[in-house]
Each structure stands twice: as C-alpha cells, then as structure tokens.
Amino acid sequence: MQNQREMDTMGAGPSYWLMKSEPVKYGYEDLVRDGSTVWDGVRNNQAALYLKAMKVGDQAFFYHSNLGLAVVGIAEISREAFLDPSDAAGRFVAVEVKPARAFARPVTLAAMKAEPRLAGMAMFRQFRLSVTPITPGEWAIIHEMAGETP
C-alpha cells in the first residue's frame, strides 16, 4: 500500500524516482553506451506499480546496488509502461530509460543514510525494491550532496 507521502510524488508534474541496478549486470556506463534501455525484469508488485506510474520526462536517480552503493547519475523515462518482454506470463511491465547525465561526485548510500533530511526516503523503508519514488525535496538534497543543481 502506498502512503500519502509516496502518492504526493506521483502528482500532476514530473515525478522523481530511484532505480537500482547492479553495475556488474548493467551500470550507468552501459546506459550511456547504449543510449537507452528497457528497464525490465521487475517482478515485485509494488515496484511494478511504480513503473506504471512513470511518465515520459520523469527523471530517476540511477543507483548502483550491491557494488558501489551510490547514486551515480540521472536517467530519464523515455517510454511509459508496456508489457515486459522478459515476462512470458504477461503480468509485469517495463519502461524505457535514457541517460540524462552522470554525477561527477556519486552520492553513497552511507552519505544518504547519514543525512537527516533523507531519513524518510522510501528506499530506506523498502530497501529490496528496485524502483522507489523520490520526493522533490529528496531530489534537491541528493543533487546538493552531489555538488549539482537539479
């Protein structure tokens, strides 16, 4: 069940997201090289609902999980939810993303956990999800931590 805070991130304007990928399987550098990719293979119902909520133009932090443990860049949603081609049962969806820009200074998980203003992040409550919403405030804070402007 989504709480009001998470629903507020999916309002009328662009929404923000955090998408996790293991860099040994598909890292941000791979996305840059490919120019775009289908974000498929998501089999968690809550994460699938988040994928369905994504709109073209929404932006997502690209987070390297397992190895690196850091937000390393920004991806943009370039195609809204469609049936996941890797799901033979036809139950789950995928989206297409393209690179927006890499961070010169990645923001580590340790740094995000140490930042009191990020204590309520959905990622910390739903750590196993590969896709979580990010509030506009969290978006700005993580950019600040990366030495960037949103």
C-alpha positions in Angstrom: 0.0 0.0 0.0 1.3 3.4 -0.9 1.4 6.1 1.8 0.3 9.7 1.2 3.9 10.8 1.0 4.7 8.5 -1.9 1.4 9.3 -3.7 2.4 13.0 -3.5 5.5 12.3 -5.6 3.2 11.0 -8.4 1.2 14.1 -8.9 0.5 16.4 -11.9 4.1 17.5 -12.6 7.1 15.4 -13.4 7.9 12.7 -10.8 11.2 11.6 -9.5 12.4 8.1 -8.9 15.3 6.0 -7.8 16.1 2.9 -9.9 18.6 0.3 -8.8 20.8 -1.8 -10.9 23.8 -3.9 -10.2 26.7 -2.3 -12.1 28.2 -5.7 -13.0 25.0 -6.6 -14.8 24.0 -3.2 -16.2 25.7 0.0 -14.9 25.2 3.7 -15.8 28.1 3.4 -18.2 26.2 0.7 -20.1 23.1 3.0 -20.3 25.3 5.8 -21.7 26.9 3.5 -24.2 23.5 2.1 -25.4 21.7 5.4 -25.4 18.6 3.8 -23.9 17.4 0.6 -22.4 14.3 -1.3 -21.5 14.0 -1.5 -17.7 12.6 -5.0 -17.4 12.7 -7.9 -15.1 10.9 -6.2 -12.2 8.8 -8.8 -10.5 7.7 -7.1 -7.3 4.1 -5.9 -7.3 4.9 -2.6 -5.5 7.8 -1.8 -7.8 5.6 -2.6 -10.8 3.1 -0.1 -9.6 5.8 2.5 -9.5 6.8 1.6 -13.1 3.2 2.0 -14.2 3.1 5.5 -12.6 6.2 6.7 -14.5 5.6 9.2 -17.3 7.8 10.3 -20.2 10.1 13.0 -19.0 10.1 11.8 -15.4 13.7 11.6 -14.0 15.3 8.9 -11.9 18.4 8.6 -9.9 20.5 5.7 -11.2 21.7 3.8 -8.2 24.4 1.2 -8.4 23.4 -1.6 -6.0 25.5 -4.4 -4.4 28.8 -3.0 -5.7 29.3 0.8 -5.4 26.2 1.5 -3.4 25.8 5.0 -4.7 23.6 7.3 -6.9 25.9 7.7 -9.9 23.7 9.6 -12.4 20.3 10.5 -13.7 18.1 8.6 -16.2 15.0 9.9 -17.9 11.9 8.0 -18.7 11.6 7.9 -22.5 8.7 5.4 -22.8 5.9 4.7 -20.4 4.9 1.3 -19.1 4.4 -1.5 -21.6 4.3 -5.3 -21.2 7.7 -6.6 -20.1 9.1 -8.6 -23.0 11.0 -10.8 -20.5 7.8 -11.8 -18.7 6.3 -14.8 -20.6 3.2 -14.6 -18.3 2.4 -11.0 -19.4 1.8 -9.8 -15.9 4.5 -7.3 -15.4 5.6 -4.1 -17.1 8.8 -2.4 -18.2 9.7 1.2 -19.1 12.4 2.6 -21.3 15.0 4.9 -19.9 17.8 7.0 -21.4 20.8 8.7 -19.8 20.5 12.3 -18.7 23.8 12.9 -17.0 26.4 11.2 -14.8 27.3 12.7 -11.4 30.9 13.8 -11.1 30.6 13.0 -7.4 28.4 10.0 -6.7 26.3 10.1 -3.6 26.9 7.0 -1.5 24.3 5.0 0.5 26.3 5.8 3.7 26.2 9.5 2.9 22.4 9.4 2.2 21.8 7.4 5.5 23.9 10.0 7.4 21.8 12.9 6.0 18.9 13.5 8.5 16.8 15.3 5.8 16.7 11.9 3.9 15.6 9.8 6.9 12.2 9.2 5.4 13.2 8.1 1.9 11.1 5.2 0.5 14.4 3.4 -0.4 15.2 3.0 3.3 11.8 1.6 4.1 11.6 -0.6 1.0 15.2 -1.4 0.5 14.7 -4.6 -1.6 12.6 -2.7 -4.2 14.5 -1.9 -7.4 12.3 1.2 -8.0 11.1 3.7 -5.4 9.7 7.2 -5.6 11.8 10.3 -4.6 10.1 13.4 -3.3 11.1 16.8 -4.8 12.8 17.7 -1.6 14.9 14.5 -1.6 15.7 15.1 -5.3 17.1 18.5 -4.4 19.1 17.2 -1.4 20.7 14.4 -3.3 21.7 16.9 -6.1 23.2 19.2 -3.4 25.2 16.2 -2.0 26.5 15.5 -5.5 27.6 19.1 -5.9 24.9 19.7 -8.6 21.8 21.7 -9.1 18.6 20.0 -10.0 
